[in-house]
Amino acid sequence: MKSLRLKPWYPWLVVGLLWFVALLNYMDRQMLSTMRASMAADITDLESTIMFGKVMAAFMWIYGFCSPVSGIVADRVNRKWLIVVSLLVWSTVTLLLGYATTFEQVYWLRAVMGISEALYIPAALSLIADYFTGKQLSLAIGIHMTGLYMGQAVGGFGAFVAEQLSWQQTFHWFGIVGIVYAVVLVLFLYEKRTSEPAANLIEEKLPLGKTIAQGLRGIRSSLGMLLGNIAFWTILFFFASCSIPGWSTKNWLPELFASSLGISMVAAGPIATITIAVSSFIGVMVGGPMADRWSQRNLKGRIYTSAIGLSLMIPALVMMGFGSSLVAAVGAGVLFGLGYGLFDANNMPILCQFVSARNRGTAYGLMNMCGLFIGAFATDFLGSLAAEGKMGLGFAMMAAALVLAVLLQLTVLRPVTLNAVDDAPRKSSRAKSGAQGQVKYT
């Protein structure tokens, strides 16, 4: 079985395996946003948009706090097992949500889901980046991201499935699917490192105390390299700016469409999720290859592709906020999804131009944290606006942050390579002291 990873097509199998994990990742978190009405019949606290907003935000706050830790861990352990454990835990939580009978149980289960799901994305994206170091990185990342969109779309049918069965059985069955699929990953997924893990800089065995101290020095050095990099701060800003509408559409767009169009949640859920998911799929399948080809002629090709995506999302948010017809709603969803796909396919590839392989999990974890924190704030804020009937205004206001993000992206980011690599000697005195070395651009 181990000879499987030596096959030239195995990197694409890795993308395929992780694609389904990404689907489950977003599907399990998305279902709750469309099943509120069904669940509120049994858990009355969920009838309040403010209380429901707290449940959705709980996941995001916990996910955000855990993201940098998960990134640091992903840079230092076997990512295969990190992904497997993450999938097992959040699938078990999904299963247990079907047994919840109180608001408190739903709240804390969503918090645990935030912990487990936070472990996945930094590990998965850094693993794919290690398998695809050449010209097809944006395409590989983009294909993986379509799994997230498909999960979002399938999750949009949560209300429909709950109406046919029950919301309890919906959680039960999707939780079981994830638990079973974890076994598939154990059999077919393998780790690969293009450089030594950040915690394995020396080969000599050390006492536990010195090992811990060295690990802490390594973490401090990794964080110092990232936080001292102006390009990383810029990437952090435009990622966070896009996370505001990204999370808001996932958590509140079905509610917005239901109220602005005067339709039921059973219809609003698929309209909100499918239009964005399908158009995002198209966006990454166009944006990935386009960015890969453009970057071969111009090192800013991936940055330009991402900026085009952000620019498309600006008018889409205004349409979402002030549109009142089905045509406007669908048009806004399609435009937003296309832009988000172009943006999403290039986040990790752009990061790879400025951050070495040894620190990419940590970097993406920090990005996730900032994105989740600002997304959680937006989720709470939109819940308050919904109670006043002003949610549409909140969506339109998000466009302003994207305008600034595009300007910074185009002016500050000046890459000198497609793949930043670390040139630190493995057993030098600098390595023994926990230093990470200097980034070499090739």
Contacts in CASP RR format, 6 or more apart in sequence:
PFRMAT RR
TARGET T0000
AUTHOR 0000-0000-0000
METHOD contacts of the structure
MODEL  1
MKSLRLKPWYPWLVVGLLWFVALLNYMDRQMLSTMRASMAADITDLESTI
MFGKVMAAFMWIYGFCSPVSGIVADRVNRKWLIVVSLLVWSTVTLLLGYA
TTFEQVYWLRAVMGISEALYIPAALSLIADYFTGKQLSLAIGIHMTGLYM
GQAVGGFGAFVAEQLSWQQTFHWFGIVGIVYAVVLVLFLYEKRTSEPAAN
LIEEKLPLGKTIAQGLRGIRSSLGMLLGNIAFWTILFFFASCSIPGWSTK
NWLPELFASSLGISMVAAGPIATITIAVSSFIGVMVGGPMADRWSQRNLK
GRIYTSAIGLSLMIPALVMMGFGSSLVAAVGAGVLFGLGYGLFDANNMPI
LCQFVSARNRGTAYGLMNMCGLFIGAFATDFLGSLAAEGKMGLGFAMMAA
ALVLAVLLQLTVLRPVTLNAVDDAPRKSSRAKSGAQGQVKYT
1 187 0 8 1.000
1 188 0 8 1.000
2 190 0 8 1.000
4 10 0 8 1.000
4 13 0 8 1.000
4 188 0 8 1.000
4 190 0 8 1.000
5 190 0 8 1.000
5 192 0 8 1.000
7 13 0 8 1.000
10 190 0 8 1.000
11 131 0 8 1.000
11 132 0 8 1.000
11 140 0 8 1.000
12 140 0 8 1.000
13 188 0 8 1.000
14 127 0 8 1.000
14 128 0 8 1.000
14 131 0 8 1.000
14 189 0 8 1.000
14 190 0 8 1.000
15 128 0 8 1.000
15 131 0 8 1.000
15 140 0 8 1.000
15 143 0 8 1.000
15 144 0 8 1.000
16 143 0 8 1.000
16 144 0 8 1.000
17 184 0 8 1.000
17 185 0 8 1.000
17 188 0 8 1.000
17 189 0 8 1.000
18 83 0 8 1.000
18 124 0 8 1.000
18 127 0 8 1.000
18 128 0 8 1.000
18 144 0 8 1.000
18 189 0 8 1.000
19 143 0 8 1.000
19 144 0 8 1.000
19 146 0 8 1.000
19 147 0 8 1.000
20 147 0 8 1.000
20 181 0 8 1.000
21 83 0 8 1.000
21 87 0 8 1.000
21 120 0 8 1.000
21 124 0 8 1.000
21 181 0 8 1.000
21 185 0 8 1.000
22 120 0 8 1.000
22 124 0 8 1.000
22 144 0 8 1.000
22 145 0 8 1.000
22 147 0 8 1.000
22 148 0 8 1.000
22 151 0 8 1.000
23 147 0 8 1.000
23 148 0 8 1.000
23 150 0 8 1.000
23 151 0 8 1.000
23 154 0 8 1.000
24 87 0 8 1.000
24 90 0 8 1.000
24 91 0 8 1.000
24 151 0 8 1.000
24 174 0 8 1.000
24 177 0 8 1.000
24 178 0 8 1.000
24 181 0 8 1.000
25 87 0 8 1.000
25 90 0 8 1.000
25 117 0 8 1.000
25 120 0 8 1.000
25 121 0 8 1.000
25 148 0 8 1.000
25 151 0 8 1.000
26 147 0 8 1.000
26 148 0 8 1.000
26 149 0 8 1.000
26 150 0 8 1.000
26 151 0 8 1.000
26 152 0 8 1.000
26 155 0 8 1.000
27 150 0 8 1.000
27 151 0 8 1.000
27 152 0 8 1.000
27 154 0 8 1.000
27 155 0 8 1.000
27 174 0 8 1.000
28 90 0 8 1.000
28 91 0 8 1.000
28 93 0 8 1.000
28 94 0 8 1.000
28 113 0 8 1.000
28 117 0 8 1.000
28 174 0 8 1.000
28 175 0 8 1.000
29 59 0 8 1.000
29 113 0 8 1.000
29 117 0 8 1.000
29 250 0 8 1.000
30 151 0 8 1.000
30 152 0 8 1.000
30 154 0 8 1.000
30 155 0 8 1.000
30 156 0 8 1.000
30 250 0 8 1.000
30 273 0 8 1.000
31 155 0 8 1.000
31 156 0 8 1.000
31 158 0 8 1.000
31 170 0 8 1.000
31 171 0 8 1.000
31 174 0 8 1.000
32 39 0 8 1.000
32 55 0 8 1.000
32 56 0 8 1.000
32 97 0 8 1.000
32 110 0 8 1.000
33 56 0 8 1.000
33 156 0 8 1.000
33 250 0 8 1.000
33 251 0 8 1.000
33 252 0 8 1.000
33 254 0 8 1.000
34 155 0 8 1.000
34 156 0 8 1.000
34 157 0 8 1.000
34 158 0 8 1.000
34 159 0 8 1.000
34 254 0 8 1.000
34 265 0 8 1.000
34 269 0 8 1.000
34 273 0 8 1.000
35 158 0 8 1.000
35 159 0 8 1.000
35 162 0 8 1.000
35 167 0 8 1.000
35 170 0 8 1.000
36 46 0 8 1.000
36 52 0 8 1.000
36 265 0 8 1.000
37 159 0 8 1.000
37 265 0 8 1.000
38 159 0 8 1.000
38 162 0 8 1.000
38 163 0 8 1.000
38 166 0 8 1.000
38 167 0 8 1.000
39 46 0 8 1.000
39 106 0 8 1.000
39 162 0 8 1.000
39 167 0 8 1.000
40 46 0 8 1.000
40 47 0 8 1.000
42 101 0 8 1.000
42 167 0 8 1.000
43 100 0 8 1.000
43 101 0 8 1.000
43 102 0 8 1.000
43 103 0 8 1.000
43 106 0 8 1.000
45 51 0 8 1.000
45 102 0 8 1.000
45 103 0 8 1.000
46 52 0 8 1.000
46 55 0 8 1.000
46 103 0 8 1.000
46 106 0 8 1.000
49 255 0 8 1.000
49 383 0 8 1.000
49 386 0 8 1.000
49 387 0 8 1.000
50 383 0 8 1.000
50 384 0 8 1.000
50 387 0 8 1.000
51 103 0 8 1.000
52 383 0 8 1.000
53 251 0 8 1.000
53 379 0 8 1.000
53 380 0 8 1.000
53 383 0 8 1.000
54 107 0 8 1.000
54 380 0 8 1.000
55 103 0 8 1.000
55 106 0 8 1.000
55 107 0 8 1.000
55 110 0 8 1.000
56 110 0 8 1.000
56 251 0 8 1.000
56 379 0 8 1.000
57 376 0 8 1.000
57 379 0 8 1.000
57 380 0 8 1.000
58 107 0 8 1.000
58 110 0 8 1.000
58 111 0 8 1.000
59 110 0 8 1.000
59 111 0 8 1.000
59 113 0 8 1.000
59 114 0 8 1.000
60 114 0 8 1.000
60 247 0 8 1.000
60 372 0 8 1.000
60 373 0 8 1.000
60 375 0 8 1.000
60 376 0 8 1.000
60 379 0 8 1.000
61 372 0 8 1.000
61 373 0 8 1.000
61 376 0 8 1.000
62 111 0 8 1.000
62 112 0 8 1.000
62 114 0 8 1.000
62 115 0 8 1.000
62 118 0 8 1.000
63 114 0 8 1.000
63 115 0 8 1.000
63 117 0 8 1.000
63 118 0 8 1.000
63 368 0 8 1.000
63 372 0 8 1.000
64 118 0 8 1.000
64 368 0 8 1.000
64 369 0 8 1.000
64 371 0 8 1.000
64 372 0 8 1.000
64 373 0 8 1.000
64 376 0 8 1.000
65 369 0 8 1.000
66 114 0 8 1.000
66 115 0 8 1.000
66 118 0 8 1.000
66 119 0 8 1.000
67 118 0 8 1.000
67 121 0 8 1.000
67 122 0 8 1.000
67 365 0 8 1.000
67 366 0 8 1.000
67 367 0 8 1.000
67 368 0 8 1.000
67 369 0 8 1.000
67 372 0 8 1.000
68 362 0 8 1.000
68 365 0 8 1.000
68 366 0 8 1.000
68 368 0 8 1.000
68 369 0 8 1.000
69 118 0 8 1.000
70 82 0 8 1.000
70 118 0 8 1.000
70 119 0 8 1.000
70 120 0 8 1.000
70 122 0 8 1.000
70 123 0 8 1.000
70 365 0 8 1.000
70 368 0 8 1.000
71 122 0 8 1.000
71 123 0 8 1.000
71 126 0 8 1.000
71 361 0 8 1.000
71 362 0 8 1.000
71 364 0 8 1.000
71 365 0 8 1.000
71 366 0 8 1.000
72 219 0 8 1.000
72 222 0 8 1.000
72 361 0 8 1.000
72 362 0 8 1.000
72 365 0 8 1.000
73 82 0 8 1.000
73 119 0 8 1.000
73 123 0 8 1.000
74 82 0 8 1.000
74 119 0 8 1.000
74 122 0 8 1.000
74 123 0 8 1.000
74 126 0 8 1.000
74 361 0 8 1.000
74 362 0 8 1.000
75 126 0 8 1.000
75 197 0 8 1.000
75 198 0 8 1.000
75 199 0 8 1.000
75 222 0 8 1.000
75 358 0 8 1.000
75 359 0 8 1.000
75 360 0 8 1.000
75 361 0 8 1.000
75 362 0 8 1.000
76 197 0 8 1.000
76 198 0 8 1.000
76 199 0 8 1.000
76 200 0 8 1.000
77 197 0 8 1.000
77 199 0 8 1.000
78 191 0 8 1.000
79 123 0 8 1.000
79 124 0 8 1.000
79 126 0 8 1.000
79 127 0 8 1.000
79 191 0 8 1.000
80 127 0 8 1.000
80 185 0 8 1.000
80 189 0 8 1.000
80 190 0 8 1.000
80 191 0 8 1.000
82 119 0 8 1.000
82 123 0 8 1.000
83 119 0 8 1.000
83 120 0 8 1.000
83 123 0 8 1.000
83 124 0 8 1.000
83 127 0 8 1.000
83 185 0 8 1.000
83 189 0 8 1.000
84 182 0 8 1.000
84 185 0 8 1.000
84 186 0 8 1.000
84 189 0 8 1.000
85 116 0 8 1.000
85 119 0 8 1.000
86 116 0 8 1.000
86 117 0 8 1.000
86 119 0 8 1.000
86 120 0 8 1.000
86 123 0 8 1.000
87 120 0 8 1.000
87 178 0 8 1.000
87 181 0 8 1.000
87 182 0 8 1.000
87 185 0 8 1.000
88 178 0 8 1.000
88 179 0 8 1.000
88 182 0 8 1.000
89 112 0 8 1.000
89 115 0 8 1.000
89 116 0 8 1.000
90 113 0 8 1.000
90 114 0 8 1.000
90 116 0 8 1.000
90 117 0 8 1.000
91 174 0 8 1.000
91 175 0 8 1.000
91 176 0 8 1.000
91 177 0 8 1.000
91 178 0 8 1.000
91 179 0 8 1.000
91 181 0 8 1.000
91 182 0 8 1.000
92 175 0 8 1.000
92 179 0 8 1.000
93 109 0 8 1.000
93 112 0 8 1.000
93 113 0 8 1.000
93 116 0 8 1.000
94 113 0 8 1.000
94 171 0 8 1.000
94 174 0 8 1.000
94 175 0 8 1.000
94 178 0 8 1.000
95 171 0 8 1.000
95 172 0 8 1.000
95 175 0 8 1.000
95 176 0 8 1.000
95 179 0 8 1.000
96 109 0 8 1.000
96 171 0 8 1.000
97 106 0 8 1.000
97 109 0 8 1.000
97 171 0 8 1.000
98 167 0 8 1.000
98 168 0 8 1.000
98 169 0 8 1.000
98 170 0 8 1.000
98 171 0 8 1.000
98 172 0 8 1.000
99 168 0 8 1.000
100 106 0 8 1.000
100 109 0 8 1.000
118 368 0 8 1.000
121 364 0 8 1.000
121 365 0 8 1.000
121 368 0 8 1.000
122 360 0 8 1.000
122 361 0 8 1.000
122 362 0 8 1.000
122 364 0 8 1.000
122 365 0 8 1.000
122 368 0 8 1.000
123 361 0 8 1.000
124 144 0 8 1.000
125 141 0 8 1.000
125 144 0 8 1.000
125 348 0 8 1.000
125 360 0 8 1.000
125 361 0 8 1.000
125 364 0 8 1.000
126 348 0 8 1.000
126 357 0 8 1.000
126 360 0 8 1.000
126 361 0 8 1.000
126 364 0 8 1.000
127 191 0 8 1.000
127 192 0 8 1.000
128 137 0 8 1.000
128 140 0 8 1.000
128 141 0 8 1.000
128 144 0 8 1.000
128 348 0 8 1.000
129 137 0 8 1.000
129 141 0 8 1.000
129 348 0 8 1.000
129 349 0 8 1.000
129 352 0 8 1.000
129 357 0 8 1.000
129 360 0 8 1.000
130 192 0 8 1.000
130 193 0 8 1.000
130 194 0 8 1.000
130 357 0 8 1.000
131 140 0 8 1.000
131 192 0 8 1.000
132 140 0 8 1.000
132 141 0 8 1.000
133 194 0 8 1.000
133 419 0 8 1.000
134 418 0 8 1.000
134 419 0 8 1.000
135 292 0 8 1.000
135 296 0 8 1.000
136 292 0 8 1.000
137 292 0 8 1.000
137 348 0 8 1.000
137 349 0 8 1.000
137 352 0 8 1.000
138 287 0 8 1.000
138 288 0 8 1.000
138 289 0 8 1.000
138 291 0 8 1.000
138 292 0 8 1.000
138 295 0 8 1.000
138 302 0 8 1.000
138 305 0 8 1.000
138 345 0 8 1.000
138 346 0 8 1.000
138 349 0 8 1.000
139 288 0 8 1.000
139 289 0 8 1.000
139 292 0 8 1.000
139 345 0 8 1.000
141 288 0 8 1.000
141 345 0 8 1.000
141 346 0 8 1.000
141 347 0 8 1.000
141 348 0 8 1.000
141 349 0 8 1.000
142 284 0 8 1.000
142 285 0 8 1.000
142 287 0 8 1.000
142 288 0 8 1.000
142 341 0 8 1.000
142 344 0 8 1.000
142 345 0 8 1.000
143 284 0 8 1.000
143 285 0 8 1.000
145 280 0 8 1.000
145 284 0 8 1.000
145 341 0 8 1.000
145 344 0 8 1.000
145 345 0 8 1.000
146 280 0 8 1.000
146 281 0 8 1.000
146 284 0 8 1.000
146 285 0 8 1.000
148 344 0 8 1.000
149 276 0 8 1.000
149 277 0 8 1.000
149 278 0 8 1.000
149 280 0 8 1.000
149 281 0 8 1.000
149 284 0 8 1.000
149 341 0 8 1.000
150 277 0 8 1.000
150 281 0 8 1.000
151 277 0 8 1.000
152 250 0 8 1.000
152 273 0 8 1.000
152 276 0 8 1.000
152 277 0 8 1.000
153 270 0 8 1.000
153 273 0 8 1.000
153 274 0 8 1.000
153 277 0 8 1.000
153 278 0 8 1.000
155 273 0 8 1.000
156 254 0 8 1.000
156 269 0 8 1.000
156 270 0 8 1.000
156 272 0 8 1.000
156 273 0 8 1.000
156 274 0 8 1.000
157 269 0 8 1.000
157 270 0 8 1.000
158 170 0 8 1.000
159 265 0 8 1.000
159 266 0 8 1.000
159 269 0 8 1.000
160 266 0 8 1.000
160 270 0 8 1.000
161 170 0 8 1.000
162 170 0 8 1.000
163 266 0 8 1.000
193 357 0 8 1.000
194 357 0 8 1.000
194 421 0 8 1.000
195 356 0 8 1.000
195 357 0 8 1.000
195 358 0 8 1.000
195 421 0 8 1.000
195 422 0 8 1.000
196 358 0 8 1.000
196 426 0 8 1.000
197 358 0 8 1.000
198 218 0 8 1.000
198 219 0 8 1.000
198 222 0 8 1.000
198 358 0 8 1.000
198 359 0 8 1.000
198 362 0 8 1.000
198 436 0 8 1.000
199 214 0 8 1.000
199 215 0 8 1.000
199 218 0 8 1.000
201 214 0 8 1.000
201 218 0 8 1.000
201 424 0 8 1.000
201 426 0 8 1.000
201 431 0 8 1.000
201 432 0 8 1.000
201 434 0 8 1.000
202 214 0 8 1.000
202 426 0 8 1.000
202 427 0 8 1.000
202 431 0 8 1.000
202 432 0 8 1.000
203 426 0 8 1.000
203 427 0 8 1.000
206 214 0 8 1.000
214 434 0 8 1.000
215 434 0 8 1.000
217 433 0 8 1.000
217 434 0 8 1.000
217 435 0 8 1.000
218 434 0 8 1.000
218 435 0 8 1.000
218 436 0 8 1.000
219 362 0 8 1.000
221 434 0 8 1.000
221 435 0 8 1.000
221 436 0 8 1.000
222 358 0 8 1.000
222 359 0 8 1.000
222 362 0 8 1.000
222 436 0 8 1.000
223 362 0 8 1.000
225 359 0 8 1.000
225 436 0 8 1.000
225 439 0 8 1.000
226 232 0 8 1.000
226 355 0 8 1.000
226 359 0 8 1.000
226 362 0 8 1.000
226 363 0 8 1.000
226 366 0 8 1.000
227 233 0 8 1.000
229 354 0 8 1.000
229 355 0 8 1.000
230 412 0 8 1.000
231 354 0 8 1.000
231 412 0 8 1.000
231 413 0 8 1.000
231 414 0 8 1.000
231 415 0 8 1.000
232 351 0 8 1.000
232 354 0 8 1.000
232 355 0 8 1.000
232 363 0 8 1.000
234 408 0 8 1.000
234 409 0 8 1.000
234 412 0 8 1.000
234 413 0 8 1.000
235 347 0 8 1.000
235 350 0 8 1.000
235 351 0 8 1.000
235 354 0 8 1.000
235 367 0 8 1.000
235 413 0 8 1.000
236 366 0 8 1.000
236 367 0 8 1.000
236 370 0 8 1.000
237 405 0 8 1.000
237 408 0 8 1.000
238 306 0 8 1.000
238 310 0 8 1.000
238 405 0 8 1.000
238 406 0 8 1.000
238 408 0 8 1.000
238 409 0 8 1.000
239 347 0 8 1.000
239 367 0 8 1.000
239 370 0 8 1.000
239 371 0 8 1.000
240 367 0 8 1.000
240 370 0 8 1.000
240 371 0 8 1.000
240 374 0 8 1.000
241 310 0 8 1.000
241 401 0 8 1.000
241 402 0 8 1.000
241 404 0 8 1.000
241 405 0 8 1.000
242 310 0 8 1.000
242 313 0 8 1.000
242 340 0 8 1.000
242 343 0 8 1.000
242 402 0 8 1.000
242 405 0 8 1.000
243 370 0 8 1.000
243 371 0 8 1.000
243 372 0 8 1.000
243 374 0 8 1.000
243 375 0 8 1.000
244 371 0 8 1.000
244 374 0 8 1.000
244 375 0 8 1.000
244 378 0 8 1.000
244 398 0 8 1.000
244 401 0 8 1.000
245 313 0 8 1.000
245 317 0 8 1.000
245 336 0 8 1.000
245 395 0 8 1.000
245 398 0 8 1.000
245 402 0 8 1.000
246 340 0 8 1.000
246 375 0 8 1.000
247 371 0 8 1.000
247 372 0 8 1.000
247 375 0 8 1.000
247 376 0 8 1.000
247 378 0 8 1.000
247 379 0 8 1.000
248 375 0 8 1.000
248 378 0 8 1.000
248 379 0 8 1.000
248 382 0 8 1.000
248 395 0 8 1.000
248 398 0 8 1.000
249 272 0 8 1.000
249 276 0 8 1.000
249 320 0 8 1.000
249 336 0 8 1.000
251 379 0 8 1.000
251 382 0 8 1.000
252 379 0 8 1.000
252 382 0 8 1.000
252 383 0 8 1.000
252 386 0 8 1.000
252 391 0 8 1.000
253 272 0 8 1.000
253 273 0 8 1.000
253 276 0 8 1.000
253 320 0 8 1.000
254 265 0 8 1.000
254 268 0 8 1.000
254 269 0 8 1.000
254 271 0 8 1.000
254 272 0 8 1.000
254 273 0 8 1.000
255 265 0 8 1.000
255 268 0 8 1.000
255 386 0 8 1.000
255 391 0 8 1.000
256 272 0 8 1.000
256 320 0 8 1.000
256 321 0 8 1.000
256 386 0 8 1.000
256 391 0 8 1.000
256 392 0 8 1.000
256 395 0 8 1.000
257 263 0 8 1.000
257 268 0 8 1.000
257 269 0 8 1.000
257 271 0 8 1.000
257 272 0 8 1.000
257 329 0 8 1.000
258 264 0 8 1.000
258 265 0 8 1.000
258 267 0 8 1.000
258 268 0 8 1.000
258 269 0 8 1.000
259 386 0 8 1.000
259 389 0 8 1.000
259 391 0 8 1.000
260 321 0 8 1.000
260 323 0 8 1.000
260 324 0 8 1.000
260 329 0 8 1.000
260 392 0 8 1.000
261 268 0 8 1.000
261 324 0 8 1.000
261 325 0 8 1.000
261 326 0 8 1.000
261 329 0 8 1.000
263 271 0 8 1.000
271 326 0 8 1.000
271 329 0 8 1.000
271 330 0 8 1.000
272 329 0 8 1.000
272 333 0 8 1.000
275 329 0 8 1.000
275 330 0 8 1.000
275 331 0 8 1.000
275 333 0 8 1.000
275 334 0 8 1.000
275 337 0 8 1.000
276 333 0 8 1.000
276 334 0 8 1.000
276 336 0 8 1.000
276 337 0 8 1.000
276 340 0 8 1.000
277 337 0 8 1.000
278 334 0 8 1.000
279 333 0 8 1.000
279 334 0 8 1.000
279 335 0 8 1.000
279 336 0 8 1.000
279 337 0 8 1.000
279 338 0 8 1.000
279 339 0 8 1.000
279 341 0 8 1.000
280 337 0 8 1.000
280 338 0 8 1.000
280 339 0 8 1.000
280 340 0 8 1.000
280 341 0 8 1.000
280 344 0 8 1.000
281 341 0 8 1.000
282 338 0 8 1.000
282 341 0 8 1.000
283 337 0 8 1.000
283 338 0 8 1.000
283 339 0 8 1.000
283 340 0 8 1.000
283 341 0 8 1.000
283 342 0 8 1.000
283 345 0 8 1.000
284 341 0 8 1.000
284 342 0 8 1.000
284 344 0 8 1.000
284 345 0 8 1.000
286 342 0 8 1.000
287 305 0 8 1.000
287 341 0 8 1.000
287 342 0 8 1.000
287 345 0 8 1.000
287 346 0 8 1.000
288 305 0 8 1.000
288 345 0 8 1.000
288 346 0 8 1.000
290 305 0 8 1.000
290 342 0 8 1.000
291 301 0 8 1.000
291 302 0 8 1.000
291 305 0 8 1.000
291 306 0 8 1.000
291 342 0 8 1.000
291 345 0 8 1.000
291 346 0 8 1.000
291 349 0 8 1.000
294 301 0 8 1.000
294 302 0 8 1.000
294 304 0 8 1.000
294 305 0 8 1.000
295 301 0 8 1.000
295 302 0 8 1.000
295 349 0 8 1.000
295 418 0 8 1.000
298 304 0 8 1.000
299 353 0 8 1.000
299 415 0 8 1.000
299 416 0 8 1.000
299 417 0 8 1.000
299 418 0 8 1.000
300 413 0 8 1.000
300 414 0 8 1.000
300 415 0 8 1.000
302 346 0 8 1.000
302 349 0 8 1.000
302 350 0 8 1.000
302 353 0 8 1.000
303 346 0 8 1.000
303 350 0 8 1.000
303 409 0 8 1.000
303 410 0 8 1.000
303 413 0 8 1.000
303 415 0 8 1.000
304 410 0 8 1.000
305 342 0 8 1.000
305 345 0 8 1.000
305 346 0 8 1.000
306 342 0 8 1.000
306 343 0 8 1.000
306 346 0 8 1.000
306 347 0 8 1.000
306 350 0 8 1.000
306 409 0 8 1.000
307 406 0 8 1.000
307 409 0 8 1.000
307 410 0 8 1.000
308 339 0 8 1.000
308 342 0 8 1.000
309 338 0 8 1.000
309 339 0 8 1.000
309 340 0 8 1.000
309 341 0 8 1.000
309 342 0 8 1.000
309 343 0 8 1.000
310 339 0 8 1.000
310 343 0 8 1.000
310 402 0 8 1.000
310 405 0 8 1.000
310 406 0 8 1.000
310 409 0 8 1.000
311 339 0 8 1.000
311 402 0 8 1.000
311 406 0 8 1.000
312 335 0 8 1.000
312 336 0 8 1.000
312 337 0 8 1.000
312 338 0 8 1.000
312 339 0 8 1.000
312 342 0 8 1.000
313 335 0 8 1.000
313 336 0 8 1.000
313 337 0 8 1.000
313 339 0 8 1.000
313 340 0 8 1.000
313 343 0 8 1.000
313 399 0 8 1.000
313 402 0 8 1.000
314 399 0 8 1.000
314 402 0 8 1.000
314 403 0 8 1.000
315 335 0 8 1.000
315 399 0 8 1.000
316 331 0 8 1.000
316 332 0 8 1.000
316 333 0 8 1.000
316 335 0 8 1.000
316 336 0 8 1.000
316 337 0 8 1.000
316 339 0 8 1.000
317 332 0 8 1.000
317 336 0 8 1.000
317 395 0 8 1.000
317 396 0 8 1.000
317 398 0 8 1.000
317 399 0 8 1.000
317 402 0 8 1.000
318 396 0 8 1.000
318 399 0 8 1.000
319 328 0 8 1.000
319 331 0 8 1.000
319 332 0 8 1.000
319 335 0 8 1.000
320 329 0 8 1.000
320 332 0 8 1.000
320 333 0 8 1.000
320 336 0 8 1.000
320 392 0 8 1.000
320 395 0 8 1.000
320 396 0 8 1.000
321 332 0 8 1.000
321 391 0 8 1.000
321 392 0 8 1.000
321 393 0 8 1.000
321 394 0 8 1.000
321 395 0 8 1.000
321 396 0 8 1.000
322 392 0 8 1.000
322 396 0 8 1.000
323 329 0 8 1.000
323 332 0 8 1.000
347 364 0 8 1.000
347 367 0 8 1.000
348 360 0 8 1.000
348 364 0 8 1.000
350 413 0 8 1.000
350 415 0 8 1.000
351 360 0 8 1.000
351 363 0 8 1.000
351 364 0 8 1.000
351 367 0 8 1.000
352 360 0 8 1.000
352 418 0 8 1.000
352 419 0 8 1.000
352 420 0 8 1.000
353 415 0 8 1.000
353 417 0 8 1.000
353 418 0 8 1.000
353 419 0 8 1.000
353 420 0 8 1.000
354 413 0 8 1.000
354 415 0 8 1.000
354 420 0 8 1.000
355 363 0 8 1.000
355 420 0 8 1.000
355 439 0 8 1.000
356 420 0 8 1.000
356 421 0 8 1.000
356 422 0 8 1.000
356 439 0 8 1.000
357 420 0 8 1.000
357 421 0 8 1.000
357 422 0 8 1.000
358 422 0 8 1.000
358 436 0 8 1.000
359 422 0 8 1.000
359 436 0 8 1.000
378 398 0 8 1.000
381 394 0 8 1.000
382 391 0 8 1.000
382 394 0 8 1.000
382 395 0 8 1.000
383 391 0 8 1.000
385 391 0 8 1.000
385 392 0 8 1.000
385 393 0 8 1.000
385 394 0 8 1.000
416 441 0 8 1.000
417 441 0 8 1.000
417 442 0 8 1.000
419 442 0 8 1.000
420 439 0 8 1.000
420 440 0 8 1.000
420 441 0 8 1.000
421 439 0 8 1.000
421 440 0 8 1.000
421 441 0 8 1.000
421 442 0 8 1.000
422 436 0 8 1.000
422 437 0 8 1.000
422 438 0 8 1.000
422 439 0 8 1.000
422 440 0 8 1.000
423 437 0 8 1.000
423 438 0 8 1.000
423 439 0 8 1.000
423 440 0 8 1.000
424 430 0 8 1.000
424 431 0 8 1.000
424 435 0 8 1.000
424 436 0 8 1.000
424 437 0 8 1.000
424 438 0 8 1.000
425 431 0 8 1.000
430 437 0 8 1.000
431 437 0 8 1.000
END
